Amino acid sequence: MKEPVVLLFGIIKTVIVIAVFLSGCVSIVFTQVVGLFIGKITGSRDFVQGWMSRTKDSFIVLLTGVISFASHSSINIRVSSSDLTRERLYFVDGMLKLKVPAHTLAFANHQIYTDWVFLWWLAQCADLGGFVYIILKAELSKLPLLGFGMKCYEFIFLTRKWDHDKFTMGRQLRMIDANARGYGPANGIDCDSQGNWPQGVDSEKGWPYQLIIYPEGTNLSANTRDKTEKYAAKAGKTPFRHVLLPRTTGLRFSLLQLKDTLQEVYDITVGYSGVRPEEYGQDIYTLYQAFLRGNNPKLVDIHVRVLKLDEIPLGKLHYDDPEEEARDIELFEKWLYRVWEDKDNLMETFYNTGSFMSESAHEATVITSLKVSKLKFIQIFYWPLISFMFIRCLYIVLRWLL
């Protein structure tokens, strides 16, 4: 008798999860359309930017809320760092808060399809949830409903053809940089015919950002591991045990485009409980398992290292000498390989001890659970409800007058 009850409960919970997620997506897209309409009438581009930022924050609230509700148990998150002090990692009313600058970039290893949810949630803890930009596959822009929403968020969609992607990334990263300086489209300023924005900084009008990028380009799996090992053999490099070889082009290009406004770079390593060294997280924590079956990691371990931009061998965007460019690219590749080597060693520590922290390490560590403000979750449905009530009242008044 017990099994049918559990099965029925699971079915009901799944139906609720699907209904809440879809209605939340519809609500957010509706709110985006309302914002675009108001912006069109008023001609205020900074209003649209702020409005879209609020809906962007609403989407991560929706995602984390749905995942938390769907999960069989609480998802605990441990954040550790030797670079972030206790003053920068703290709690307010039981919610984790991070104190970070307004303009940041975060890169990480890629294990499961919901990796970016946890990084976005971490950005929200730093009050940057509404200012996150994520680099995604171009196919995702064609998803019904979600594709429109992500385009409104100005996420960067790539085809993996560099000739095309270089133009797409350059245009959008320059726009992010211009908005950060207070001289971008969010401030009603237009670029020239070459896609370049006016120089200068107006700190009072600047917009925050956090760019999230996965240099590996894909999840760690049996198939991608095989590909990275073949590439490593061809390139004369030693493949890693727990991470894929990173691709350097996109990360280096992003850092170069944003270097005038970028204040901090975060090297993030993520590990998940329930995954053994010989297993692949993407096979265990699939989207189906995460959202519909409620099978999520009981612990998400996040290690953060803060990098100084002037210590990264970036080189420059434009070269007259091809040999100089090749040398600078090689220097960056070697640097990133060392970063990934450290990341691989961190993953080895995680698999051996269940934590990224070594006993001798002096690190700030906090443990919390994946949770969101109930008020923020309710506010996702605020504007559609207000709009419906307004239209209903208008309809009643018009009927009475006519």
N, C-alpha and C positions, 0 to 999 in steps of 0.2 A: 504493500500500500504506500510505503514511503517513497519508492522510486517514481511512481506516477505523479505524486504531489510535487516532487522535486523537478520533474520534467515539465509539468504544467507551469510551475513557478518560473522556470527558465524561459519558457516560451513567452509568458506574459512580460517578463523583464526585457526580453529581446524586442518584442513589439513596442514597448515603451521607449526603449533606446532609439529604435529606428524612427519612431514618430517624433520624439523630442529633437533628434538631430536634424531631420528633414524640415520640421517646422521652424527650428532655429535658423537653418540656412535660408529658408524662404523669408523669414523675418529680417535677417541681416541684409539680404539682397534688396528687399523692399525698402529698408532704411537707406541703403546706398542710393537707390533710385530717387527717393525723396530728397536726399542731399544734393544729388546732381541736378534735380529740378529746381531746387531753391537757389543753387549756385548759378544756374542758367538765367534765372530771373534777376538775381541781384548782381551778377557779374563778379562776384567775390570769390576769387580762386583760393584765398587763404581760408575762407569758410569751408570750401569743399575739402581742402587738405585736412583741416581739423576734424571735419565730419567723418571722412574716410578713416582717419586714425582711430576714432572712437569705435567704428564698426570693425576695424581690424582687431582692436583689443577685445571686442565682443566675441570674435570668432575663436580666439584662444581660450576665452572663458567657456564658450560652448564646448570646444573639444575636450578640455580638461574636465569639465563638469560631466560630460557624457562618459568619458573613459572611467572616471572615478565611480560613477553610478553603476556602470556595467561590470566593474571588477568585483570578483568574489571576495577580495580582501583589500585592505588599504594599501595603496602604492606608496611606500616610503622612499624618500629621496635624501641621499647623503651628499652634501656638497663640501669638498675639501680643497684647500689651497694654501700654499706657503706664501703666496703673494697677496692674497686678500686678507686683511687683518679683521679682527673682531669688530672693529668700528665700521667695517664695510659689509659684514655679514651679521645681520641681527634680526630680531623679531619685533613686530608691531601688532598687538592684538592677536597673537598666535599665528600671524602670517609672516613668512620669510620675506626679508627685504635686503636688497643689494644696493650699495652705494657705488655707482659707476658714472663716468663722464657721459656726456650727451651723444658723443659720436664714437661708435665702436664697431669692431668687426670680430666675429667669432667663427673659428673653423674647428671641425671635430672629425673623429672617425665615424664611419657609417656602418651600423650593424642591422638595424631593423627599420621597417617602413615608417614607424612613428618616432624615430629619433628626433626629428625636427620639432615635434610637439613639446618634448621636454626642454629643448633649448629655447623655444619660444616662450614656454612657461617661465623659464629662468629669466628671460628678458623682461617679462611682465613683472617679476619680483623686483626688477630694477626700474620700474615705471617706464619701460620701453616697449611694452607689449603692443602699443598702437603705432610703433615706429619701426617695426621689423620688416626687413626685406630679405626674401629667400630666393635662392637660385634653384630653379626646378626644370624638369624635362618639358619641352614644348608641348608634348602630347597632353599634359595635364591642363593646359589652357583651354582645351576643347571639351572638358567635362561639362555636362549640363549643370546649370546653376552655379556650381563651384567655380567653373572657368571664368564666368563673368565677374564673380566676386573677387577672384585672385587678380584679374586684370585691373579692377578698381583699386586693389592694394598695390599695384605697380610692382608685383613680383617680376623677377627676371626669368624669362623662359628661353631655354637654349636648345638648339637642334643637334649639338655635338659636331657641327661643321664650323670650324674656327673662323673662316672667312665671313660667314654670316653672323656668328655669335659675337665676334669682336665688335662689329658695328652695333649690335643690340646691346651688349654689355656697356660699351663705351657711352652710348647715348643715355642709358638709364643711370649709370654711375655718375656721369657728369651732372645729370639732373639732381641726383641725391646730394652731391657735393655742393651744387649751387643753392639748393634749398637750405642746406646746413649753414651756408654763409649768409643767408638772407637775401640772395640775389637770384632766386630760381622761380619757376612757374608758380610755386605756392605763394609767392609774394607779388604775383601779377606781372612778372618780368618775363620777356620772351628771349629766346636764344637767337643767334644770327643764323645765316643761311648754312653755315658749316656745323651747326649744332653746338657752338661754344657759347658760354654764358658770361655775362659781365664779371670782371674781377672785383675784389673788394670783400669786406666782411662787415655785416651789420649784426652783431651778436644778439641784439634785442629782437630781431626778426628771424633768427635762425631756427631751423627745425631739427630735432634729434633724429638719429637713425642707429640701427644695429643691423649690419649685413651678416647673414648666416650662410656659410658655404661649406660644402663637403668636398675636399680636394680629391678623395678617392673616386668620386663620381657615381658610385653605386654601392649597394649593400655588399657586405661580406657573405659569400655563399660558396658552395662547392664549385660552381661554374666560374664565378669571378676569381676565385683563388687559383684555379687552373690557368686562367688567362693571365693573371698577374705573374705567375711563376714562369710562364712561357716568355712574357715580356722581359722579366728580370734576367732570364738566361740570355736573351738576345742583347740586352743592354749591358750585360756584365755586372749586374747587381745581385745582391743576396736578398731573396724574398723574405718577408717578415712572417712570424708565426701566427699572429693574431690580428693583423691589420693588412690592408691592401697597399700596394705602392701608390703614393699620391701623385696626382697630375699637377704640374706646376703652373701651367699657362694661365688658367682662370684666376687662381689665387694671387699670383704676382700682378696680373693686370688689374685686379680689383684694388690691391694695395696701392699701386701706382696712381690709379685714378682718384683715390680718396685720400692720398697722403697729406694734402694740405689741410684737411679738416679732421682726419682720423686722430683720436686721442689715445685709445688703447686697443690692443689686439689680444684676443683670448684664444689660447691653445687649450681646447677642451677634449678630454678623454672620457668616454662613457662606457660603463660596464653594467651588465644586467644579471641579477641573480637567476638561478635556474638554467643557466647556459654553461655547459662544460667546454673545456678547451677544444675538444674534437667536434663540437656541435656548432651550428650556425643559428644565431638569434632570429634571423628572418624566417627560419623554418618553424620555430617554436612560437614566436609572438607575431603571427601574421595579422593583417588588418581584420580578417574574419574573427580570429581568436581574441583580438584586443577589444573590438567594438561589440561583437555579437555574442561571443561565448564568455567574455569577461575574464579571459586568461591573460593576465598581465604580470610582469615581474613584480615580486613583492618588494624588491629593492632596486632602485636606479642609483648607481654610484657615479657621481660627476666630479671629475678632478679638473680644476681650473688653474692654468698658468698664465700670468699676465706678461705679455711681451712688449718691449719698447720698440717702436717703429724704427728708430735710428740704429738699432742693433740688427735689423734685418737687411741683408744685402740685396736691395731691390734693383739697383741700377736706375734706369730712366725710361720714359715712354718712347722717346724718339732718338734715333741714332743716325749718324752719317757714316759711321764705320761699322760694317757688318761683323768684323772680328771682335770689336769691343762689345757689341750686343751679344755675340755668342759666349764671350767670357763671362759677362754679367748673368746671363741665363744659367750658365753652368754653376756659377757661385750660388745662385738662388736654389738650384736643384740640389746641390750638396747640402745646403742649409736645411731645406725641407726634409731631405732624407734623414738627416740627424734628428730632426724634430720627430719624425715618424718612428725612428729607432727608439727614442725615449718613450714614445707612446706605446710601442710594442712591449717594451720592458715593464711599463705600468700595467698593461693588460696581463702580463705574466704574473706580476705581483698580485693582481686582483684574482686571477684564477687559483693561485696558490694559497692566498690568505683570506679571500672574500672581501678585500678592501684595497684601495689604492695607497693607503697610508702605511709607511714603514714605521717600525717601532722607534727608530731614531729621528724620524722626521718631525720637525716642529711646524705643524699646520693648523690653520683655523678650520674647524669642522663644525657643521651644523646638520642636524637630522630633522626632517619635517615630512609631511605627507602631501601628496598631490591633491590640492584642494583649491577652491575658488570662493570668492565672496558670493553669498546667496543673493545679496542685493544686486550685484553685477549680473548674475545669471538671469534674474527676473527682468532686468532692464533690457535684455536682448529683445524681449517681446513688447517693449514699451511703445515704440513708434507705430508699429502696425495697429496696436490697440487704440492709441490716440487718434490715428488717421481714420480708423473704422468708426469710432465714436463721432468724430467731426463730420464725416460723410453722412452718417446716419442722422445726426442733428440737422445738417444742411438739407437733407432729403425731407425731413419732417417739416421744417420751416417753409421750404418751397411748396410742398403740398398744401400747407395751411394758407399760404399767400395766393396760390393759384386755384 
